[in-house]
Amino acid sequence: MSPSSQWTLFLARPGRERQHVIRDPQGEPRILFGEDDGTRINDRLARYLVESLNAGLVVDDPNLDEGWFLDSSGDGNEQDPAILICDPDFEIRLEILDTGSLEEDRALGRKVVALINTYFTQNEVSQPSAASDSASPERQQTGSQRGTIEKRKFSRSGP
């Protein structure tokens, strides 16, 4: 595969159980999406991430305390410390694939988290009913629970 100057979206498993993979400009898989929730949000989110990465979009995370967040499955003692991106309900949704540079992987993970939180913040503003839902007590409680989830170890699930 010849490298391009663009991030690209690849569907490894088209159909109902689609698997989204975002490849870096060198053609290497870098971001792996987890299961879709049935709303095809992965399709829209994957396209947004690819477009934002290609545009060099740099955003400040608008939802540090209650939005999507970065976690790691290892504390340095494991052979394969995965960089994981979780939704506000603590479900692992994306994975930054290991390049051998943990610092680069974490930097990409932080950038992707900021882009995702920006994406959902923009969608809430454009849909007033969703914005009122985000102010629910359950959503506000999410931020206070973060300390416990970040200390929990995640393990990869494989086929």
Secondary structure as GFF3:
##gff-version 3
##sequence-region A 1 159
A	DSSP	beta_strand	8	11	.	.	.	ID=ss1
A	DSSP	beta_strand	20	23	.	.	.	ID=ss2
A	DSSP	beta_strand	29	33	.	.	.	ID=ss3
A	DSSP	alpha_helix	41	55	.	.	.	ID=ss4
A	DSSP	beta_strand	69	72	.	.	.	ID=ss5
A	DSSP	beta_strand	83	86	.	.	.	ID=ss6
A	DSSP	beta_strand	92	96	.	.	.	ID=ss7
A	DSSP	alpha_helix	102	126	.	.	.	ID=ss8
A	DSSP	alpha_helix	128	133	.	.	.	ID=ss9
A	DSSP	alpha_helix	137	151	.	.	.	ID=ss10
###
